[in-house]
Amino acid sequence: MNEQNKKTVQEETPKTTQGVPASQPSSWKRAMSKRWVFPAAYIAAAGIILTLVWVYQGTSEQALNSDPAGVVETGTKGTEETAVVDGEQESVEVVAKSESFVWPVASPSEVSIVKPFYESEGSTEEHEAAMVQYNDTFIPNTGVDLARGDNKSFEVKAALSGTVTRVEQNPLTGQVVEITHDENLKTVYQSLSDVKVKENDEVKQGDAIASAGVNELGKTLGNHLHFEVYEDGQPVNPKGFLPEK
């Protein structure tokens, strides 16, 4: 083989390193060696993640809007009523509100408390004013007694809506009406006349239930209403529930 042919063969034979042919760098390695490759990859990945988040949020909002029953509200009670909107009936939720006490008389400005509730933590003077005397016995007053200054009778009304659970004639307290309300409340009306309700009647707040009268236990008070409030079975001061006049 002449010198020219040897040179040609050597040029065509791949170079070796310690007997192993030297490999040429691949196109992938050449691309990865560029400085801009990794930042570009991070940006592309972030874009994909943001797109997925946007799609997920849009799907969630669409599901909530299409199914209002999936949203749970707490702290309120409601009932459904039917309303007509653009000629079509729709169910509208109405939030139920608890009633506040009203005075159990037709004209609160015409009556005053003539005997207060007996507070165990009251002063000696307050205790004396809240004692009911019957013969030689003194009884703590478990309600308030309301009367007019002219000793005339007056209309007695329900202080709250509820169910009449007792109507009776008592030899000491006169005619009695008991009304049971929500939230473990009861109101009791004594010393009545002309009772207009009977047991198991449903009454609305402000409904007339009787007229004020006289009784044996509070005969010194004349025509009056003895009004009691019970919470969880215990008598409480009605004045704390009644609004300011």
C-alpha positions in Angstrom: 0.0 0.0 0.0 1.5 3.3 -1.0 1.7 6.3 1.2 -1.3 8.0 -0.4 -3.6 5.0 0.2 -2.5 4.7 3.8 -3.3 8.3 4.4 -6.8 7.8 3.0 -7.4 4.8 5.1 -6.3 6.6 8.3 -8.5 9.5 7.5 -11.6 7.2 7.1 -10.9 5.2 10.3 -12.5 6.7 13.5 -10.2 7.9 16.2 -10.0 5.7 19.3 -9.3 6.4 22.9 -7.5 3.6 24.6 -8.7 1.2 21.9 -12.4 2.4 22.1 -13.8 4.4 19.2 -14.6 8.0 20.3 -18.4 8.7 19.9 -19.7 11.9 18.5 -21.8 14.1 20.8 -25.6 13.6 20.1 -28.0 16.3 19.1 -29.9 16.0 22.5 -26.7 16.6 24.4 -25.8 19.5 22.2 -29.3 21.0 22.8 -29.1 20.5 26.6 -25.7 22.3 26.6 -27.4 25.5 25.6 -27.9 28.0 28.5 -31.5 28.9 27.5 -32.9 25.3 27.6 -33.6 24.9 31.3 -35.3 28.4 31.8 -37.5 27.6 28.8 -38.4 24.2 30.2 -39.4 25.8 33.6 -41.5 28.4 31.9 -43.3 25.8 29.8 -44.0 23.6 32.9 -45.3 26.7 34.9 -47.6 27.5 32.0 -49.1 24.0 31.9 -49.7 24.1 35.7 -51.4 27.5 35.5 -53.6 26.2 32.7 -54.7 23.2 34.7 -55.5 25.3 37.7 -57.6 27.7 35.6 -59.5 24.8 34.1 -60.1 23.2 37.5 -61.4 26.5 39.0 -63.7 27.1 36.0 -65.2 23.5 36.4 -65.7 24.0 40.2 -67.5 27.3 39.7 -69.7 25.8 37.0 -70.7 22.9 39.3 -71.6 25.2 42.2 -73.7 27.5 39.9 -75.5 24.6 38.4 -76.2 22.9 41.8 -77.0 25.4 44.6 -78.0 22.5 46.9 -74.3 21.7 47.1 -73.7 24.9 49.1 -74.4 24.5 52.9 -75.3 27.5 55.0 -75.2 27.4 58.7 -76.6 29.6 61.4 -80.0 30.2 59.8 -83.2 28.3 59.5 -85.4 28.6 56.5 -88.6 27.5 54.9 -89.6 27.5 51.2 -92.4 29.5 49.8 -93.7 29.7 46.3 -93.3 33.0 44.4 -94.3 34.0 40.9 -91.4 35.3 38.9 -92.0 36.3 35.2 -95.2 34.2 35.2 -93.5 31.1 36.6 -93.6 29.7 40.1 -90.2 29.5 41.9 -89.3 28.3 45.4 -87.9 31.1 47.5 -86.2 30.4 50.8 -87.6 32.5 53.7 -85.4 32.9 56.7 -87.3 32.2 59.9 -86.8 34.8 62.6 -87.4 34.3 66.3 -90.1 36.5 67.9 -89.3 39.0 70.6 -91.6 39.3 73.6 -94.4 42.0 73.6 -96.3 43.2 76.5 -99.2 40.8 77.3 -101.8 43.7 77.2 -103.5 45.7 74.6 -102.2 49.1 75.8 -98.9 48.8 77.6 -98.9 52.5 78.4 -102.0 52.1 80.5 -100.7 49.5 82.9 -97.8 49.4 85.3 -96.1 46.7 87.4 -97.8 46.8 90.8 -95.9 43.9 92.3 -92.5 42.9 91.0 -90.8 39.5 90.5 -88.9 38.1 93.5 -85.2 38.2 92.8 -83.2 36.1 95.2 -80.2 38.5 94.9 -82.4 41.6 95.5 -82.2 43.9 98.5 -84.3 43.6 101.6 -86.7 46.3 100.4 -87.0 44.6 97.0 -87.8 41.3 98.7 -90.5 42.9 100.8 -92.1 44.5 97.7 -92.1 41.2 95.9 -93.8 39.1 98.6 -97.4 38.0 98.2 -99.3 37.8 101.5 -102.1 35.2 101.9 -103.5 35.2 105.4 -100.5 34.8 107.6 -98.3 33.4 104.8 -95.8 35.3 102.7 -95.0 33.8 99.2 -92.3 35.0 96.8 -93.8 36.4 93.7 -92.9 34.2 90.7 -94.1 36.7 88.1 -95.1 40.3 87.8 -98.6 41.8 88.4 -99.9 44.4 86.0 -102.8 46.7 86.7 -104.3 50.0 85.6 -104.3 53.0 87.9 -108.1 53.3 87.8 -108.6 49.6 88.7 -110.5 48.9 85.4 -110.2 45.6 83.6 -108.1 45.5 80.4 -107.5 43.1 77.5 -104.9 40.4 77.9 -102.9 39.2 74.9 -100.4 36.5 74.0 -96.8 37.7 74.5 -95.5 35.2 72.0 -97.0 32.8 69.5 -97.5 29.2 70.7 -99.8 26.5 71.8 -102.3 26.7 74.7 -101.3 23.8 77.0 -103.4 24.6 80.0 -106.7 26.3 80.8 -108.0 25.9 84.3 -109.9 27.5 87.2 -107.8 27.8 90.4 -109.4 28.7 93.7 -106.5 31.0 94.6 -105.1 32.3 91.3 -108.4 32.5 89.4 -108.6 31.5 85.8 -105.3 30.4 84.4 -104.0 30.1 80.8 -100.6 28.5 79.9 -99.0 28.9 76.5 -96.0 26.8 75.4 -93.5 28.4 73.0 -90.3 27.4 71.1 -86.9 27.4 72.9 -88.3 25.8 76.1 -90.3 28.9 77.0 -93.7 29.0 78.7 -95.9 32.0 79.6 -98.6 31.8 82.3 -101.5 34.3 82.6 -103.4 34.3 85.9 -106.2 36.3 87.5 -108.2 36.2 84.3 -111.8 36.7 83.3 -113.6 36.0 80.0 -111.1 33.5 78.7 -111.3 33.2 74.9 -109.0 30.2 74.3 -109.0 26.5 75.0 -106.4 23.8 75.4 -104.5 22.9 72.2 -105.4 26.2 70.5 -102.6 27.7 68.4 -102.3 31.4 69.1 -100.4 34.2 67.4 -98.4 36.8 69.2 -100.8 39.6 70.1 -104.0 37.5 70.0 -106.5 38.3 72.7 -106.8 35.4 75.2 -108.8 36.9 78.1 -109.4 40.0 80.2 -107.8 41.0 83.5 -109.8 40.0 86.6 -109.5 39.4 90.3 -108.4 36.4 92.4 -108.1 35.3 96.0 -104.4 35.3 96.2 -104.0 38.9 95.0 -107.3 40.3 96.0 -105.7 43.5 97.3 -104.6 44.3 93.8 -108.1 44.5 92.3 -108.4 43.9 88.6 -104.9 42.8 87.5 -102.9 40.3 85.4 -100.4 38.0 87.0 -97.9 37.2 84.3 -95.2 34.5 84.5 -92.4 33.4 82.2 -90.7 30.0 82.6 -87.4 29.1 80.9 -86.4 25.4 81.0 -89.1 24.9 83.6 -87.8 27.6 86.0 -89.5 30.9 86.6 -87.6 33.9 85.4 -88.2 37.7 85.7 -90.6 38.6 82.9 -89.3 42.2 83.0 -86.0 40.9 81.5 -88.0 39.8 78.4 -90.4 42.7 78.0 -89.5 45.7 75.8 -89.2 49.2 77.2 -92.4 51.1 77.0 
